[in-house]
Amino acid sequence: MKYFPLVWASVMRKPTRAILTLLSVMLAFTLFGLTIGMNATFDKLKEEARDDRIFAFARFGGLVPVALARQIESIPGVKIVAASSGIGGYIQDPKNRVFVQMMDDKVREVNPEYPITPAQWQMIRDDRQGMLVSKMQADRWHLKAGDTLVIASPMVKKVDGTMSWTFKVAAVTPDISYMSQGYMFGNFDYMDKARTLSDQSKTGQFRVLVADGSKTAEIAAQIESKFANSPVPLQSLTEKVAFDVSNTGMDIAAVDRDIALAGMFMVLFLTANGIAQAVRERIAEFATLKTIGFSDNGVIALVFAEAALPCLLGAGLGVALAAFLSQTIPRFLPPGQGLPIPTMTVMVFVWAVIAAAVIAFASSALPALRLKRMDIATALSGR
């Protein structure tokens, strides 16, 4: 630490260059933090996905008749089929977008891991207008049990021609990790009986629970085959497949890693160029340090510290900004879409520190080699 003032003076010799370098490194590590954090989210989703559940929905979009649930349940190996749909709209102002997932009674059995007690599920069964609101959504809209919420939904109109849906908050419940914006659960029967006649007795998707997780993919294929020639063909995805972003036709996780790597190469180029230029400008100073007793390793350590300071500081600021953005992003995303956000785990910070140290070492390697081979007399003469 006694040499820190010397390192700081070297870095701040040209304040404009130092500040611009720091900002560039910070932005690169912000991108690094977001992309690596997103990969952590994808890994978490895959880990939490159950291997005994299937999502079934209309292959070409739209609603499917609820009556198909009985036909799906007739397939050997299927235990329970639950219907769920949604009401998307806004509160007072179109900017205040919300999404309510309307669940039928069987969802509690298909998704037993939800942090909702049987008594809370019963609340929205007993009160058709009842709603379960996660803590995140309750904090966002300043809701508590007993409050009334009116949602305008132009896409889901009621049988009376209006588009206002009234809900009563039955309980505030814990958040679910992969629902990055929280959730609102309502009673499917309330929506079904109140919407236009053409949409009644129809749902957006089925949640299918199977008896044997090893046969989930096989049962999903049977569901698709059973309804292949029906008026409403179905597409079925196991939860493992639905939650695995690598099955979307593009390996998003690999793209994220490539983006992070590109950012690190940018930082390496920028830092290496800056350190090389700084060393060229101060050859005589380094020769003087050697003359007064600094060893080759001591001079090299000073160069490494000069490279490491903006790298480590920029990495810390960048990942901190990424963590802030990961908490802010959900406010600007369409609600209820299940869009993932970066998860800033401890390993994201660890990888950032490792990357910053590697970049600092690589940036200072060639300048350090030049200083080690430097002829002191020639350097002091200015030649």
C-alpha positions in Angstrom: 0.0 0.0 0.0 2.9 2.4 0.5 3.3 2.6 -3.3 -0.3 3.4 -3.9 0.3 7.2 -4.2 2.9 6.5 -6.8 0.5 4.3 -8.8 -2.3 6.8 -8.4 -0.1 9.6 -9.6 0.8 7.5 -12.6 -2.8 6.8 -13.5 -3.9 10.3 -13.0 -1.0 11.8 -15.0 -3.5 12.4 -17.8 -6.9 12.6 -16.1 -9.0 12.7 -19.3 -7.5 9.5 -20.5 -7.8 7.9 -17.1 -11.5 8.8 -16.7 -12.4 7.7 -20.3 -10.6 4.4 -19.7 -12.5 3.9 -16.4 -15.8 4.6 -18.0 -15.2 2.3 -20.9 -14.1 -0.5 -18.5 -17.2 0.1 -16.4 -19.6 -0.1 -19.3 -17.9 -3.2 -20.6 -18.2 -4.9 -17.2 -21.8 -3.7 -16.9 -22.5 -5.7 -20.1 -20.4 -8.5 -18.7 -22.5 -8.6 -15.5 -25.8 -8.5 -17.3 -24.9 -11.3 -19.8 -23.3 -13.6 -17.2 -26.1 -12.8 -14.8 -28.6 -13.8 -17.5 -26.8 -17.1 -18.0 -27.1 -17.6 -14.2 -30.9 -17.1 -14.6 -31.1 -19.6 -17.4 -29.2 -22.2 -15.4 -31.5 -21.6 -12.4 -34.6 -22.0 -14.6 -33.3 -25.3 -15.9 -32.6 -26.5 -12.4 -36.0 -25.6 -11.1 -38.0 -27.0 -14.0 -39.9 -30.1 -13.1 -39.7 -33.2 -15.3 -43.3 -34.3 -14.7 -45.2 -31.4 -16.2 -46.3 -30.4 -19.7 -47.7 -27.2 -21.2 -50.2 -27.8 -23.9 -51.6 -24.9 -26.0 -53.0 -24.1 -29.5 -50.4 -24.9 -32.1 -51.3 -21.9 -34.2 -52.3 -19.5 -31.4 -55.6 -18.6 -29.9 -57.8 -20.3 -27.3 -58.6 -24.0 -26.9 -61.8 -25.6 -25.6 -61.7 -26.4 -21.9 -63.5 -29.7 -22.8 -60.2 -31.0 -24.3 -58.9 -31.4 -20.7 -61.0 -34.6 -20.3 -59.5 -36.1 -23.5 -56.0 -35.3 -22.3 -56.7 -36.9 -19.0 -57.8 -40.1 -20.8 -54.2 -40.6 -22.0 -52.4 -43.2 -19.9 -49.9 -41.7 -17.5 -51.7 -38.3 -17.2 -52.7 -37.5 -13.6 -54.2 -34.0 -13.6 -55.0 -31.4 -16.3 -55.5 -27.8 -15.2 -56.6 -24.8 -17.3 -55.1 -21.4 -17.1 -55.5 -18.2 -19.1 -54.8 -14.6 -18.5 -56.2 -11.0 -18.4 -53.7 -8.4 -19.6 -54.5 -4.8 -19.2 -53.7 -1.7 -17.2 -54.6 0.2 -14.0 -56.0 3.7 -14.7 -53.3 4.6 -17.2 -52.1 2.4 -20.2 -48.6 2.8 -18.9 -49.5 0.9 -15.7 -49.6 -2.5 -17.3 -50.6 -5.6 -15.3 -51.3 -9.3 -16.1 -53.5 -11.6 -14.0 -53.1 -15.3 -14.5 -56.5 -16.9 -14.1 -56.2 -20.4 -12.6 -58.7 -23.2 -12.3 -58.9 -25.2 -9.1 -56.5 -27.9 -10.2 -53.5 -25.6 -10.6 -52.8 -26.0 -6.9 -52.3 -29.8 -7.5 -50.3 -29.4 -10.7 -48.0 -26.7 -9.2 -47.8 -27.8 -5.5 -44.4 -26.0 -5.1 -46.0 -22.5 -5.4 -45.7 -20.8 -2.0 -49.4 -20.6 -1.6 -51.3 -22.3 1.2 -54.5 -24.4 0.6 -56.4 -21.8 2.6 -55.2 -19.0 0.3 -56.1 -21.0 -2.8 -59.5 -21.5 -1.2 -59.9 -17.8 -0.8 -60.1 -17.2 -4.6 -62.2 -20.3 -5.0 -64.8 -19.0 -2.6 -64.7 -15.4 -3.9 -64.8 -15.4 -7.7 -63.3 -11.9 -7.8 -60.6 -12.8 -5.4 -56.9 -12.4 -6.3 -53.7 -13.6 -4.8 -50.9 -11.0 -5.2 -47.2 -11.6 -4.7 -45.3 -9.4 -2.4 -43.4 -7.8 -5.3 -46.6 -6.8 -7.1 -48.2 -5.7 -3.8 -45.3 -3.4 -3.1 -45.4 -2.1 -6.7 -49.1 -1.2 -6.6 -49.4 -0.5 -2.9 -51.9 -3.3 -2.3 -52.9 -5.1 0.8 -55.5 -7.8 1.6 -59.0 -6.4 1.2 -58.1 -3.8 -1.4 -60.1 -3.6 -4.6 -58.3 -3.4 -8.0 -60.0 -2.5 -11.3 -58.1 -3.5 -14.5 -59.0 -2.3 -17.9 -58.4 -5.0 -20.5 -59.1 -4.1 -24.2 -58.1 -7.6 -25.3 -60.4 -9.5 -22.9 -63.8 -8.0 -23.1 -66.8 -8.9 -20.9 -70.1 -10.2 -22.1 -71.7 -6.9 -21.3 -69.4 -5.1 -23.7 -67.2 -3.5 -21.1 -63.5 -4.1 -20.5 -63.3 -3.4 -16.8 -62.4 -6.3 -14.5 -62.8 -5.9 -10.8 -60.7 -7.9 -8.4 -60.4 -8.0 -4.6 -57.0 -8.8 -3.0 -57.6 -11.9 -1.0 -54.0 -12.3 0.3 -50.5 -11.2 -0.3 -48.3 -14.2 -1.0 -44.6 -14.9 -1.3 -42.8 -14.4 -4.6 -41.8 -17.2 -7.0 -38.2 -17.1 -8.0 -38.6 -17.5 -11.8 -41.5 -15.0 -12.0 -39.2 -12.0 -12.2 -42.0 -9.4 -11.9 -44.1 -11.1 -9.3 -47.6 -12.5 -10.1 -51.3 -12.0 -9.7 -53.5 -15.1 -9.6 -57.2 -15.0 -10.2 -60.2 -17.4 -10.5 -60.4 -18.9 -14.0 -64.2 -19.4 -13.6 -64.7 -15.7 -12.9 -63.1 -14.8 -16.3 -64.7 -17.6 -18.1 -68.3 -16.8 -17.1 -67.9 -13.0 -17.5 -66.2 -12.7 -21.0 -67.9 -12.8 -24.4 -69.9 -15.9 -25.3 -67.6 -16.8 -28.2 -64.7 -17.1 -25.7 -66.4 -18.9 -22.9 -65.4 -22.4 -22.0 -62.0 -21.8 -23.6 -58.5 -21.4 -22.1 -55.1 -20.2 -23.1 -53.2 -23.3 -22.1 -53.4 -26.6 -20.1 -50.9 -27.5 -17.4 -50.5 -31.3 -17.4 -49.1 -33.3 -14.5 -47.9 -36.8 -15.4 -47.4 -39.8 -13.1 -44.0 -40.8 -14.3 -41.4 -38.1 -15.0 -39.4 -40.4 -17.3 -42.3 -40.7 -19.7 -43.1 -36.9 -19.9 -41.7 -36.4 -23.4 -43.5 -39.5 -24.6 -46.9 -38.3 -23.2 -46.3 -34.8 -24.7 -45.9 -36.5 -28.1 -49.1 -38.5 -27.6 -51.0 -35.3 -26.8 -49.9 -33.7 -30.0 -50.7 -36.8 -32.0 -54.1 -37.2 -30.4 -55.2 -33.7 -31.6 -53.1 -33.4 -34.8 -56.2 -33.6 -37.0 -58.7 -31.9 -34.7 -60.1 -28.4 -35.3 -57.6 -27.1 -32.7 -54.2 -28.8 -33.0 -52.2 -28.7 -29.8 -48.5 -28.2 -29.2 -47.1 -29.7 -26.1 -43.8 -28.8 -24.3 -42.4 -30.5 -21.3 -41.5 -28.0 -18.6 -37.8 -28.9 -18.9 -38.0 -27.9 -22.6 -40.1 -24.8 -22.1 -37.6 -23.5 -19.5 -34.5 -24.4 -21.5 -33.6 -21.4 -23.7 -31.2 -23.5 -25.8 -34.3 -25.2 -27.3 -35.5 -22.0 -28.9 -33.5 -22.5 -32.1 -30.7 -20.3 -30.9 -28.4 -21.0 -28.0 -29.0 -17.7 -26.2 -26.7 -18.7 -23.3 -23.8 -19.1 -25.8 -24.7 -15.8 -27.4 -24.5 -14.1 -24.0 -21.1 -15.6 -23.4 -19.9 -14.4 -26.8 -21.1 -10.9 -26.0 -19.4 -10.9 -22.7 -16.2 -12.2 -24.3 -16.3 -9.5 -26.9 -16.7 -6.9 -24.2 -13.6 -8.3 -22.4 -11.6 -8.2 -25.6 -12.6 -4.5 -26.0 -11.4 -3.8 -22.5 -8.1 -5.7 -23.1 -7.4 -3.7 -26.3 -8.2 -0.4 -24.6 -6.2 -1.1 -21.4 -3.3 -2.6 -23.2 -3.1 0.3 -25.6 -3.3 2.8 -22.7 -0.6 1.0 -20.6 1.7 0.7 -23.6 1.4 4.4 -24.3 1.9 5.4 -20.7 5.1 3.3 -20.5 6.5 4.7 -23.7 5.9 8.2 -22.3 7.7 7.5 -19.1 10.7 5.3 -20.1 13.1 7.8 -18.5 11.1 7.7 -15.2 11.2 3.9 -15.0 14.9 4.0 -15.7 15.3 6.5 -12.8 13.4 4.1 -10.5 15.7 1.3 -11.4 18.7 3.6 -10.8 17.6 4.4 -7.3 17.1 0.8 -6.4 13.9 -0.6 -7.8 14.2 -4.1 -9.0 12.8 -5.4 -12.3 10.0 -7.1 -10.4 9.3 -4.0 -8.5 8.9 -1.9 -11.7 6.8 -4.6 -13.3 4.6 -4.7 -10.2 4.0 -1.0 -10.5 3.0 -1.4 -14.2 0.7 -4.2 -13.3 -0.9 -2.1 -10.5 -1.3 0.8 -12.9 -3.3 -1.6 -15.2 -5.1 -3.3 -12.4 -6.5 -0.2 -10.8 -8.9 0.9 -13.6 -9.7 -2.7 -14.4 -10.7 -3.7 -10.9 -12.4 -0.4 -10.1 -14.2 -0.4 -13.4 -15.2 -4.0 -12.8 -16.6 -3.2 -9.4 -18.6 -0.2 -10.6 -19.8 -2.0 -13.8 -21.1 -5.1 -11.9 -22.7 -2.8 -9.3 -24.5 -1.0 -12.1 -25.5 -4.3 -13.7 -27.0 -5.3 -10.3 -28.9 -2.1 -10.1 -30.2 -2.5 -13.7 -31.3 -6.1 -13.0 -33.5 -4.7 -10.2 -34.8 -1.9 -12.4 -35.4 -3.7 -15.7 -38.6 -5.5 -14.5 -40.4 -2.2 -14.2 -40.1 -1.6 -17.9 -40.9 -5.1 -19.2 -44.4 -6.2 -20.3 -45.9 -7.9 -17.2 -46.9 -11.5 -17.1 -44.7 -12.5 -20.0 -42.2 -14.5 -17.9 -39.3 -12.6 -19.3 -36.1 -13.5 -17.4 -33.9 -10.9 -15.8 -30.2 -11.3 -14.8 -29.5 -13.0 -11.5 -26.6 -11.4 -9.8 -25.1 -14.3 -8.0 -21.8 -14.3 -6.1 -20.2 -16.1 -9.0 -21.0 -13.2 -11.3 -18.9 -10.9 -9.1 -16.1 -13.6 -8.7 -15.9 -14.0 -12.5 -15.7 -10.2 -12.9 -12.8 -9.9 -10.5 -11.0 -12.8 -12.3 -11.6 -11.3 -15.7 -10.3 -7.9 -14.5 -7.2 -9.5 -13.1 -6.5 -11.4 -16.2 -7.0 -8.3 -18.4 -4.7 -6.3 -16.2 -2.0 -9.0 -16.4 -2.3 -9.4 -20.2 -2.3 -5.6 -20.7 0.9 -5.1 -18.7 2.8 -8.2 -20.0 4.4 -6.6 -23.1 5.2 -3.2 -21.5 6.7 -5.1 -18.5 8.8 -7.2 -20.8 10.0 -4.0 -22.6 11.0 -2.5 -19.2 12.8 -5.6 -18.1 15.0 -5.5 -21.3 15.5 -1.8 -21.1 19.0 -0.4 -21.2 19.1 2.2 -18.3 21.8 4.4 -19.8 20.0 4.6 -23.2 16.7 5.4 -21.5 18.2 8.1 -19.3 19.8 9.7 -22.3 16.4 10.0 -24.0 17.5 8.0 -27.0 
